[in-house]
Amino acid sequence: MLENIEINKTKDLRNNLENESKLLHEQMELPLNGDVIKNAQSDNNLTQLSKGVALSRWIRKLASQFESVDPFYK
C-alpha cells in the first residue's frame, strides 16, 4: 500500500516535470519564432528597399543622359 502511494507520487512528480519542461521549451521557442518571422519580414522589407534604390539609381542614370530642357531658356 505504501509502495503504491510512493509510485503515484513519483508518477505525479514525473508528469509535473514533463509539463514544466514542455512549458519551458515553448517559452524558449516563442521568442525565437517571433524573431524568425520578424527577420523574414525585415528581409523582405530590405529586399524591397534595395530594389527601389536600384530602380531609382537606374532612372536617374537614364535621365542624366538627356539634356535638361528649360522652357524659359532662350
MODA-V690896 format. One record per backbone hydrogen bond with DSSP energy under -0.5 kcal/mol. CO is the residue of the C=O (numbers start at 1). NH is the residue of the N-H. E is the energy in kcal/mol with one decimal. If there is no record, write none. Layout:
co:nh:e
CO:NH:E
CO:NH:E
This chain:
co:nh:e
1:5:-1.7
2:6:-2.0
3:7:-2.6
4:8:-2.6
5:9:-2.3
6:10:-2.4
7:11:-2.5
8:12:-2.5
9:13:-2.6
10:14:-2.4
11:15:-2.6
12:16:-2.7
13:17:-2.5
14:18:-2.4
15:19:-2.6
16:20:-2.7
17:21:-2.4
18:22:-2.4
19:23:-2.6
20:24:-2.7
21:25:-2.5
22:26:-2.6
23:27:-2.6
24:28:-2.1
25:29:-1.8
26:30:-2.2
27:31:-0.9
28:32:-0.7
29:33:-3.0
30:34:-2.5
31:35:-2.5
32:36:-2.3
33:37:-2.3
34:38:-2.7
35:39:-3.2
36:40:-2.3
37:41:-2.3
38:42:-2.8
39:43:-2.7
40:44:-2.1
41:45:-2.6
42:46:-2.7
43:47:-2.4
44:48:-2.4
45:49:-2.6
46:50:-2.6
47:51:-2.1
48:52:-2.3
49:53:-2.6
50:54:-2.4
51:55:-2.5
52:56:-2.4
53:57:-2.6
54:58:-2.3
55:59:-2.5
56:60:-2.4
57:61:-2.6
58:62:-2.5
59:63:-2.9
60:64:-2.1
62:65:-0.9
63:66:-1.1
68:70:-0.7
69:71:-0.7
70:73:-1.7
